[in-house]
Amino acid sequence: MDKDSCGELIPENMEKLNFEEAMEKLEKLVGELEKGELPLEESLNCFRKAISLSRHCRAILAEAEYQVQYLLKEEGWTEAQEGIVENYVENEEENQEENQD
């Protein structure tokens, strides 16, 4: 990875990335960091960008969860039924985090 390659992984307008694109870029950044071959300054820069991507992904997931909950309420689902969906979403988020480790 050359000096600017960490920046090449993340566009200036990160908000335009969908979840899958952001996750792919985050995985590449983490892979580069895990290699341990980057100079300290570049590692810190890449780590900052990885944190930004992670926050972006979490925001997208939070919005999706809100939309699911809104739709469920609109359809008159009971709290028990909503709990099933919430547990599923939480399990998916945990699986995503485990896959990143």
C-alpha positions, 0 to 999 in steps of 0.5 A: 500500500503506498502513502495515499492508498488508504485514502483511495479506499474511501471516497470523500463523499462517504455518505453516498456509499451503500452498506455493502460498499462501505463494508467492503471498503472497511474490510479492506482497510482492516485487512491492511491494518492487520498486515502490520506493514504500514508506518505508524502515521499511515496506520493511524490515518487508516484507523481513523477512516475505518472508524468513520466507515464503521460509524457510517455502517452503523448509521445505515443499520440503525435507519434500516432497523427504524424502518422495519420497526415503523413498518411493523407498527404500521401493520399492527404487529404485537410487541412480541412479534416485534421482539422476534424481529429485534432479536433477529436484527441484534443477532445479525449485528453481532454476527457482523461484528464477529466476522470483523474480528 
